[in-house]
Amino acid sequence: MALDVTSSSLGAAIGLRQAQGQADFGMKTLNQSAQQQQQAVTSLLQPAGSGSGGNVTATRGQNLNIVV
């Protein structure tokens, strides 16, 4: 009987440890996702032409009549 109690307790402890590891992994994943969303919002809120690179310019989306 004592062996059954010990093995059951050990099994429960292992199960709880695995669950804690999965919860930690989930929290890290959620945190990374939140950071990526924050970075996306921050980059979208930057004024055009602020040195963010890419094809973002002050005249994006406007029609320009350029004669060469």
QUIRA-V508932 format. One record per residue. N is the residue number from 1. SS is DSSP state (alpha for helix, beta for strand, coil for the rest). OMEGA is omega in radians with two decimals (* if undefined). BURIAL is b if it has 16 or more other C-alpha atoms within 10 Angstrom, else e. Layout:
# QUIRA-V508932
n: [N & N]
ss: [SS & SS]
omega: [OMEGA & OMEGA]
burial: [BURIAL & BURIAL]
This chain:
# QUIRA-V508932
n: [1 & 2 & 3 & 4 & 5 & 6 & 7 & 8 & 9 & 10 & 11 & 12 & 13 & 14 & 15 & 16 & 17 & 18 & 19 & 20 & 21 & 22 & 23 & 24 & 25 & 26 & 27 & 28 & 29 & 30 & 31 & 32 & 33 & 34 & 35 & 36 & 37 & 38 & 39 & 40 & 41 & 42 & 43 & 44 & 45 & 46 & 47 & 48 & 49 & 50 & 51 & 52 & 53 & 54 & 55 & 56 & 57 & 58 & 59 & 60 & 61 & 62 & 63 & 64 & 65 & 66 & 67 & 68]
ss: [coil & alpha & alpha & alpha & alpha & alpha & alpha & alpha & alpha & alpha & alpha & alpha & alpha & alpha & alpha & alpha & alpha & alpha & alpha & alpha & alpha & alpha & alpha & alpha & alpha & alpha & alpha & alpha & alpha & alpha & alpha & alpha & alpha & alpha & alpha & alpha & alpha & alpha & alpha & alpha & alpha & alpha & alpha & alpha & alpha & coil & coil & coil & coil & coil & coil & coil & coil & coil & coil & coil & coil & coil & coil & coil & coil & coil & coil & coil & coil & coil & coil & coil]
omega: [-3.13 & 3.13 & 3.12 & -3.13 & -3.13 & -3.11 & 3.10 & 3.12 & 3.12 & 3.11 & 3.12 & 3.13 & 3.12 & 3.11 & 3.12 & 3.12 & 3.11 & 3.12 & 3.11 & 3.10 & 3.11 & 3.11 & 3.10 & 3.13 & 3.13 & 3.13 & 3.10 & 3.14 & 3.12 & 3.14 & 3.11 & 3.12 & 3.12 & 3.12 & 3.13 & 3.12 & 3.13 & 3.11 & 3.13 & 3.13 & 3.14 & -3.13 & 3.11 & -3.10 & 3.12 & 3.09 & -3.12 & 3.12 & -3.11 & 3.11 & -3.13 & 3.07 & -3.14 & -3.10 & 3.14 & 3.11 & -3.12 & -3.09 & -3.11 & 3.10 & 3.12 & 3.08 & 3.13 & 3.04 & -3.11 & 3.13 & -3.11 & *]
burial: [e & e & e & e & e & e & e & e & e & e & e & e & e & e & e & e & e & e & e & e & e & e & e & e & e & e & e & e & e & e & e & e & e & e & e & e & e & e & e & e & e & e & e & e & e & e & e & b & e & e & e & e & e & e & e & e & e & e & e & e & e & e & e & e & e & e & e & e]
